[in-house]
Every structure is written in C-alpha cells, then in structure tokens.
Amino acid sequence: MEEGFGAWYGEKQGETGDNWHRTLIDPGLFALLGELPRGTRVLDLGCGNGYLARRLAGRGARVVGVDLSDELIEAARARERAEPLGIDYHRASAAALPMLADGSFDAAFANMSLMDIAPAAAAVREVARLLRSGGRFVFSISHPCFDVDRRSSFVPEPGPGAPTVYRKVTAYRVPHSDLYDWPLPDGRTARTVGYHRPLSWYFRELRDAGFVVTGLGEPAPTDGFVSRRIAREWIEEIPLHLVLEARREPRTGRG
Ligand SMILES: C[S@@+](CC[C@H](N)C(=O)[O-])C[C@H]1O[C@@H](n2cnc3c(N)ncnc32)[C@H](O)[C@@H]1O
C-alpha cells in the first residue's frame, strides 16, 4: 500500500465509517454478528483505523485488531492512546499471526478486508486456528456475483418510460486481481489491489479450514444512504455486498 493511502483511508472512515459503511455494509455485518456478551474475545481482521474494533470494545468486548498497513495501525493506536478501550493492535499479515494463541478468540470479523488480502486462503486458515471450537467468523465482502471490481457495472437502458437498469457482469468464475487508483488529497494517486474470488471459492476455503457456513446476508441500504454514482433503488434490487457467517467446527485430534 502506498504511503499516504492508509492515512487518507483512516481519515475517511473516521469514528463511524464512511457513508457506505455506516448506512449499508456495517448494519449487514452487525445483523449477523449480533450483540456480543461482555468479555467476548474478538479478532478484527484487516481492522483499518479500528473504528469497528472501538465500537465493539465500547460495548465490553475484548478486541484485538490486525492490519497490514503501518499508517492504519498507527491511526488505530493513536485513537486507543487518546481514549483507551483495552484494544491490542498488531501490524501484521492476516495470513500469519504467530503472536496470537490457538483457540484464543470467541469471534472474528473481517469488514471489507478479505477481498483486499492477497493470501486470503491462508488468512481463513489462520482464523480457524485462532477461534475456539464453536467460535464464529463473520465477514463482509464485495458481492462476488454482482460486484466484480472493474468487470461489472450498472447499465441504464433507455426505454419509453423510466430506463431499465441492468447489472452487467463480464467475469465471475476465475479468481483474479484488479488495480484501483485512488486520488489522494495531496494530488498523488495511490494504487491498491482487489482480489475477486467466486462464491464457491469462499465456501470451499471455509469448509477446508474447518468451518460450517451458518449465515448469509445481502445488505440493503438503510436510512441516510447516499451515493453520487449509484441510485438507491438499484442496490435495493441488486446487492453489491455479501455478509457471511461461519462457525468453527469442534476440533478433531488433528486440530
Ligand atoms: C477496505 S479496507 C477495510 C478496513 C476496515 N475493516 C474498514 O472497514 O474500514 C481493507 C483493509 O485490509 C487491510 N489488508 C490488506 N491486506 C492485508 C493483509 N494481508 N493482512 C491484514 N490486513 C490486510 C488493508 O490494510 C485495509 O486496512
């Protein structure tokens, strides 16, 4: 990740997440995550600036956040120093977290991060190692069927009345990556990589890591959702995000 991107992204997310997170993605994530009993041990994978880690810690969870970005982990730690909630942050790849013990979490979540993580299969296996038997992994991603990075778009087709809006998807089955350019406030452009994997990829990697899929949501916009590019009714019909819950099966002799 290029210098400056993490700082900008962390600012954009602020204390509550940007509009897309606040009014669309996070409510879907929390619908599956639910209210966690006080003291629940939670891992936030790809935690960004830690705003959701803070939300959960504020409700009594014991939270550990992990992110690969120095800038985002520094932003998260700065918030923790300013207003301590007992959150531990690690600057590390989600694929290798040897500093965290086997079975030491009751729940893990990854909010819009798995599709940004190159070694996502290894990250899923690492979450399986870190969760206790019966622990839950809840994550949100771009919807693999309808939001295929640069290879999908809404296409309004003019007609006699209101235009009919189609979702065009030109690639799905083969995992691939795409580059994204983000204009930064200082005029530079930061480049990130996104990884598309089909739905069957997620199911297979979860099952092979020892999970059973137990929940699935396709978040719809809630009050306050606004977008300059996309009309609310388009994503009320065609969801652009997917939230999935998987439960760690009891360990066998081989763990
Ligand atoms: C779209 S952001 C989401 C951040 C945060 N969950 C949020 O909702 O604001 C994706 C995050 O994944 C992190 N990331 C990318 N690759 C990673 C890896 N291998 N291990 C841990 N985090 C990674 C990025 O640094 C970034 O913070």
The ligand as a Tripos MOL2 file, in Angstrom:
@<TRIPOS>MOLECULE
LIG
   27    29     1     0     0
SMALL
NO_CHARGES

@<TRIPOS>ATOM
      1 C1        -11.1480   -1.8400    2.5620 C.3       1 LIG1
      2 S1        -10.0730   -1.8050    3.9300 S.3       1 LIG1
      3 C2        -11.1940   -2.1800    5.2690 C.3       1 LIG1
      4 C3        -10.6690   -1.7120    6.5740 C.3       1 LIG1
      5 C4        -11.6430   -1.7760    7.7530 C.3       1 LIG1
      6 N1        -12.0700   -3.1130    8.0480 N.3       1 LIG1
      7 C5        -12.8200   -0.8820    7.4810 C.2       1 LIG1
      8 O1        -13.9320   -1.4050    7.2930 O.co2     1 LIG1
      9 O2        -12.6310    0.3370    7.4570 O.co2     1 LIG1
     10 C6         -9.1320   -3.3040    3.7610 C.3       1 LIG1
     11 C7         -8.0660   -3.4600    4.8240 C.3       1 LIG1
     12 O3         -7.3810   -4.6980    4.6530 O.3       1 LIG1
     13 C8         -6.0300   -4.4770    5.0230 C.3       1 LIG1
     14 N2         -5.1860   -5.5640    4.4910 N.ar      1 LIG1
     15 C9         -4.8230   -5.7960    3.2080 C.ar      1 LIG1
     16 N3         -4.0480   -6.8880    3.1440 N.ar      1 LIG1
     17 C10        -3.9100   -7.3560    4.4070 C.ar      1 LIG1
     18 C11        -3.2270   -8.4700    4.9820 C.ar      1 LIG1
     19 N4         -2.5230   -9.3350    4.2320 N.pl3     1 LIG1
     20 N5         -3.3150   -8.6490    6.3140 N.ar      1 LIG1
     21 C12        -4.0270   -7.7930    7.0990 C.ar      1 LIG1
     22 N6         -4.6970   -6.7300    6.5860 N.ar      1 LIG1
     23 C13        -4.6350   -6.5130    5.2690 C.ar      1 LIG1
     24 C14        -5.7280   -3.1090    4.4510 C.3       1 LIG1
     25 O4         -4.5730   -2.5300    5.0220 O.3       1 LIG1
     26 C15        -7.0140   -2.3710    4.7790 C.3       1 LIG1
     27 O5         -6.9660   -1.7400    6.0270 O.3       1 LIG1
@<TRIPOS>BOND
     1     1     2 1
     2     2     3 1
     3     2    10 1
     4     3     4 1
     5     4     5 1
     6     5     6 1
     7     5     7 1
     8     7     8 2
     9     7     9 1
    10    10    11 1
    11    11    12 1
    12    11    26 1
    13    12    13 1
    14    13    14 1
    15    13    24 1
    16    14    15 ar
    17    14    23 ar
    18    15    16 ar
    19    16    17 ar
    20    17    18 ar
    21    17    23 ar
    22    18    19 1
    23    18    20 ar
    24    20    21 ar
    25    21    22 ar
    26    22    23 ar
    27    24    25 1
    28    24    26 1
    29    26    27 1
@<TRIPOS>SUBSTRUCTURE
     1 LIG1         1 GROUP 0 **** ****
